[in-house]
């Protein structure tokens, strides 16, 4: 019988050289990520930590009796609610209205419109003063969005700045006999490995440990750390 995961705690362990004249290495651990689930596998809480192990952000999620997301809370400080989103759904389970509550008490409202195929065709965001802040329209073709247009509060089309093209690095992946990725290598334009990620799995075929090697190539600091996964399960 497959165990149902209740929580996942990920700890990051950094390999630290004591000093430039000492070859001995210390291992320092700190929190990296925490997720808690309900019995249906839906996330209830997610906490992220920065590279020093300090709290970075937290999100909490609420669901209705049908398992649809109806509430999302965002914390920028551990015990300080910064934003909260609540959602109204139609009979098909689609979001038709969303409210974004801010810390100062103001609320933005987004209305969602769909075509006969339940595809999103328009989203309108209004401030709590009743002023239209933004309108988005979506055009579909063969179940894919082929045009997404954004208009500002004045009805002017927002032109998104094109980013300069960046040639992506190549990735080389090795999988085990179960199809699980055990090694992932990122290569530069010359085919040299600049990052290696090695993964192992536990008896439940869940991630157990992830070793990360990053070669700075003299341009940045090389890094070597590993992530350790710990699980709790529903009884």
C-alpha positions in Angstrom: 0.0 0.0 0.0 1.4 3.4 -1.0 2.0 5.7 1.9 0.4 9.1 1.9 2.9 11.9 2.4 2.0 14.3 5.2 5.0 16.6 5.1 8.4 17.0 3.3 11.3 18.8 5.0 14.3 19.6 2.8 17.5 20.6 4.5 20.5 22.0 2.6 24.0 21.0 3.6 26.9 23.1 2.4 30.4 22.0 2.2 32.6 24.7 3.8 36.4 25.0 3.5 37.7 26.1 6.9 40.4 28.3 5.4 42.5 28.6 2.3 45.4 26.7 3.9 43.2 23.9 5.4 42.0 21.0 3.2 39.5 19.9 5.8 35.9 20.6 5.0 33.0 21.3 7.4 29.4 20.5 6.6 26.8 23.1 7.6 23.1 22.4 7.4 20.1 24.8 7.3 16.4 24.7 6.3 15.7 24.9 2.6 12.0 24.1 2.1 9.0 22.7 3.9 5.7 21.5 2.5 2.7 20.1 4.4 -0.1 18.2 2.6 -3.7 17.0 3.3 -4.6 13.4 2.8 -5.5 13.9 -0.8 -2.0 15.2 -1.6 -2.9 18.8 -1.9 -0.4 21.3 -0.4 -1.6 23.1 2.8 1.6 25.0 3.7 4.8 25.9 1.9 7.7 27.6 3.5 10.8 28.7 1.7 14.1 29.7 3.2 17.0 31.7 1.7 20.5 30.5 1.2 21.4 31.3 4.8 18.5 29.3 6.2 16.5 32.4 7.2 12.7 32.5 6.6 11.9 33.9 3.1 8.2 33.4 2.5 5.2 31.2 3.4 2.0 30.3 1.6 -1.1 28.6 3.0 -3.9 27.1 0.9 -7.5 26.3 1.6 -9.9 24.1 -0.4 -13.7 23.5 -0.7 -15.4 20.2 -0.2 -14.7 19.3 -3.8 -11.0 19.8 -3.4 -10.9 23.1 -5.4 -8.6 25.9 -4.3 -10.6 28.7 -2.7 -8.0 30.5 -0.6 -4.3 31.4 -0.7 -2.5 33.3 2.0 1.0 34.8 1.5 3.3 35.7 4.4 6.4 37.8 3.8 7.2 37.6 7.5 6.7 34.3 9.4 3.7 35.5 11.4 2.6 38.5 9.3 0.0 38.1 6.6 0.9 40.3 3.6 -1.7 39.2 1.0 -4.7 36.9 0.8 -6.5 35.7 -2.2 -10.0 34.1 -2.2 -11.8 32.6 -5.1 -15.4 32.1 -6.2 -16.1 29.2 -8.5 -18.9 28.3 -10.9 -20.6 24.9 -11.1 -17.9 23.6 -13.4 -15.3 24.4 -10.8 -13.8 27.4 -12.8 -12.7 30.5 -11.0 -15.2 33.3 -11.9 -14.1 35.9 -9.4 -11.0 36.4 -7.3 -10.3 38.9 -4.4 -6.9 40.0 -3.5 -6.8 41.4 0.0 -3.8 43.6 0.9 -2.3 44.5 4.3 -3.7 48.0 4.2 -7.2 46.7 3.9 -7.6 47.5 0.1 -9.0 44.8 -2.2 -8.5 44.1 -5.9 -11.2 42.1 -7.7 -10.6 40.0 -10.8 -13.5 38.7 -12.9 -12.9 35.8 -15.3 -14.8 35.1 -18.5 -14.9 31.9 -20.5 -16.1 30.6 -23.9 -18.3 27.6 -24.5 -15.3 25.4 -24.2 -14.5 26.7 -20.7 -11.4 28.4 -22.0 -10.4 31.7 -20.4 -11.0 34.6 -22.8 -10.9 37.6 -20.6 -9.8 38.7 -17.2 -10.6 42.2 -15.7 -9.0 43.5 -12.5 -10.8 46.3 -10.6 -9.6 48.3 -7.6 -11.8 48.7 -4.5 -12.7 52.2 -5.8 -14.3 50.5 -8.8 -11.7 51.6 -11.3 -10.5 49.2 -13.9 -6.8 48.5 -13.3 -6.1 46.0 -16.1 -7.8 43.9 -18.7 -6.3 40.8 -20.3 -7.7 39.0 -23.3 -6.9 35.5 -24.6 -7.3 34.0 -28.1 -7.3 30.2 -28.5 -6.6 28.0 -31.4 -6.5 24.1 -31.2 -6.6 24.3 -27.4 -3.6 26.6 -27.2 -3.4 30.3 -26.4 -2.2 32.0 -29.6 -2.6 35.6 -28.5 -2.5 37.2 -25.0 -3.1 41.0 -24.9 -2.9 43.2 -21.8 -4.5 46.7 -21.5 -3.8 49.2 -18.8 -6.3 51.4 -16.9 -6.4 53.8 -19.8 -7.3 51.1 -22.3 -3.8 51.2 -23.8 -2.1 48.0 -24.9 0.8 47.1 -22.7 3.8 46.2 -24.8 6.0 43.8 -23.1 9.7 44.4 -23.7 11.4 41.5 -25.6 14.3 40.0 -23.8 17.4 39.5 -25.8 17.7 35.9 -27.0 19.9 33.8 -24.8 21.2 30.5 -26.1 20.3 27.9 -23.5 22.9 25.5 -22.2 22.6 21.9 -23.1 21.4 19.4 -20.6 22.4 15.7 -20.4 20.2 13.4 -18.4 20.7 9.8 -17.2 17.8 7.8 -15.8 17.7 4.5 -14.0 15.7 1.4 -15.0 12.6 2.9 -13.4 12.8 6.0 -15.5 13.9 8.2 -12.6 16.5 10.9 -13.3 19.6 10.0 -11.4 22.1 12.4 -13.0 21.5 15.7 -14.7 24.4 17.6 -16.3 24.4 21.1 -17.7 26.9 21.8 -20.4 28.3 25.1 -21.8 28.7 26.0 -25.5 32.0 24.0 -25.6 30.4 20.9 -24.2 32.1 21.2 -20.8 30.1 20.3 -17.7 29.4 23.3 -15.6 26.8 21.8 -13.2 26.1 18.2 -12.1 23.1 17.1 -10.1 23.0 13.5 -8.7 19.8 12.1 -7.2 19.0 9.1 -5.1 15.6 7.8 -4.1 14.1 6.1 -1.0 12.3 2.8 -0.8 9.0 4.6 -1.7 10.7 5.9 -4.9 10.6 9.5 -3.5 13.7 11.8 -3.7 16.1 11.1 -0.9 19.2 13.1 -1.5 20.3 15.5 -4.2 24.0 16.3 -4.7 24.7 19.6 -6.5 28.1 20.5 -8.0 28.5 23.9 -9.7 31.7 24.8 -11.4 32.1 28.6 -11.3 34.8 28.4 -14.0 36.5 31.4 -12.5 33.5 33.7 -13.1 31.7 32.9 -9.9 32.2 30.9 -6.7 32.1 27.1 -7.3 29.5 25.4 -5.0 29.0 21.9 -3.7 26.0 21.2 -1.5 23.3 18.5 -1.1 19.7 18.5 -0.2 18.3 15.9 2.2 14.6 15.0 2.1 12.7 13.9 5.2 9.1 12.6 5.1 6.3 12.1 7.5 3.2 10.0 6.5 -0.4 9.7 7.4 -1.1 6.6 9.5 
